[in-house]
Amino acid sequence: MRDSMYRFARSLLLDSAEAEDVVHDLLERLWLRRDRLDGCRSIEAFVMISVRNACYDRLRRRAAAPKPAQRPQVLVDDADRRDVRELVRCAMAQLPARQREMLHLKDIEGYPTRELAEMYGCDEGSVRMTLTRARRGLKTVIEEMMR
């Protein structure tokens, strides 16, 4: 599960080093509390929710910290020079967090709709609607980036 945890964390944090840190810290915490995990219905769902929560904690701390002056990021207009994977990653970063999470877990990690509904505490219809909106938004963002 470490690889899927890392990919999910990286998709939320948009930083490989921070994603590694989050996954390492989380694996350590889970190992220390492994005896408490016996009562979980779905360990995978619990772990992925834990990754999401740890990433959001990291993002909140990052937002609260004073930021040094940074150059604004400029997207390259010529999509032909960019790798398709990078294009999709940048487009996904522009989606709302819930849509980005569900799209990553469903289409990249391969979680079934039923498990996503359990993870997010909603019904399968809501998950499908969120995924439809995410895919539609992703298509719109990619089309804008390609112009």
C-alpha positions in Angstrom: 0.0 0.0 0.0 3.0 2.3 0.4 3.1 3.2 -3.3 -0.6 4.1 -3.5 -0.2 6.1 -0.3 2.7 8.0 -1.8 0.9 8.6 -5.1 -2.2 9.9 -3.3 -0.1 12.1 -0.9 1.9 13.5 -3.9 -1.3 14.3 -5.8 -2.6 16.3 -2.8 0.6 18.0 -1.7 2.1 18.5 -5.2 5.5 17.9 -3.7 7.4 14.6 -3.7 9.6 15.2 -0.7 6.6 16.2 1.5 4.6 13.2 0.3 7.5 10.9 1.3 7.6 12.6 4.7 3.8 12.2 5.2 3.8 8.6 4.2 6.8 7.7 6.4 5.3 9.5 9.4 2.0 7.8 8.9 3.4 4.4 8.5 5.4 4.8 11.7 2.3 6.0 13.6 0.2 3.1 12.1 2.9 0.6 13.1 3.0 1.9 16.7 -0.8 1.6 16.9 -1.2 -1.6 14.9 -3.0 -3.4 17.7 -5.8 -0.9 17.5 -6.4 -1.6 13.7 -8.0 -5.0 14.3 -11.4 -3.4 14.6 -11.3 -1.6 11.2 -13.7 -2.9 8.5 -11.4 -1.8 5.7 -7.7 -1.2 6.5 -7.2 0.3 3.0 -9.9 2.8 3.4 -8.7 3.7 6.9 -5.1 4.2 5.6 -6.2 6.3 2.6 -8.3 8.5 4.8 -5.4 8.8 7.2 -3.2 9.9 4.3 -5.7 12.5 3.2 -6.0 13.9 6.7 -2.2 14.0 7.2 -1.8 15.8 3.9 -4.5 18.4 4.9 -2.8 18.9 8.2 0.5 19.5 6.3 -1.3 21.9 3.9 -2.8 23.9 6.8 0.6 24.2 8.5 2.1 25.3 5.2 -0.6 27.9 4.7 -0.1 29.3 8.2 3.7 29.6 7.8 5.0 32.9 6.5 5.9 32.5 2.8 9.1 33.8 1.3 8.7 35.8 -1.9 8.3 33.4 -4.8 8.2 33.8 -8.5 4.7 33.2 -9.9 4.4 29.9 -11.7 3.8 30.3 -15.4 2.1 27.5 -17.3 3.7 26.7 -20.6 1.3 27.6 -23.4 2.7 25.1 -25.8 1.3 21.7 -24.6 3.3 19.9 -27.2 6.5 20.6 -25.2 5.0 19.2 -22.1 4.8 15.6 -21.0 1.2 14.4 -20.9 1.5 13.2 -17.4 2.7 16.7 -16.2 -0.2 18.3 -18.1 -2.7 16.1 -16.3 -1.0 16.7 -13.0 -1.2 20.4 -13.4 -4.8 20.2 -14.5 -5.8 18.0 -11.6 -4.1 20.5 -9.2 -6.7 23.0 -10.3 -9.7 20.9 -9.4 -11.5 21.3 -6.1 -9.9 19.1 -3.4 -12.7 16.5 -3.1 -13.0 16.1 -6.8 -9.2 15.7 -7.1 -9.1 13.1 -4.3 -11.9 11.0 -5.6 -10.6 11.1 -9.2 -7.2 10.0 -8.0 -8.5 7.2 -5.8 -10.9 5.9 -8.5 -9.0 6.3 -11.8 -5.3 6.1 -10.6 -5.5 3.8 -7.6 -8.5 1.8 -8.8 -10.7 1.9 -5.8 -14.3 0.8 -6.5 -17.1 3.3 -6.1 -18.5 1.4 -3.1 -15.3 1.9 -1.2 -15.1 5.5 -2.1 -18.6 6.0 -0.8 -17.6 4.4 2.5 -14.4 6.5 2.8 -16.3 9.7 2.2 -19.4 8.8 4.1 -21.8 9.3 1.2 -23.8 7.2 -1.2 -22.4 5.8 -4.5 -24.6 8.2 -6.5 -22.8 11.1 -4.9 -19.4 9.6 -5.7 -20.4 9.1 -9.3 -21.6 12.7 -9.6 -18.4 14.0 -8.0 -16.3 11.9 -10.5 -18.4 13.1 -13.4 -17.9 16.7 -12.4 -14.2 16.1 -11.8 -13.7 14.6 -15.2 -15.7 17.3 -16.9 -13.6 19.9 -15.0 -10.4 18.2 -15.9 -11.4 18.2 -19.6 -12.2 21.9 -19.4 -8.9 22.8 -17.7 -6.8 20.7 -20.1 -8.6 22.4 -23.1 -7.8 25.8 -21.6 -4.2 24.9 -21.0 -3.8 23.6 -24.6 -5.0 27.0 -26.1 
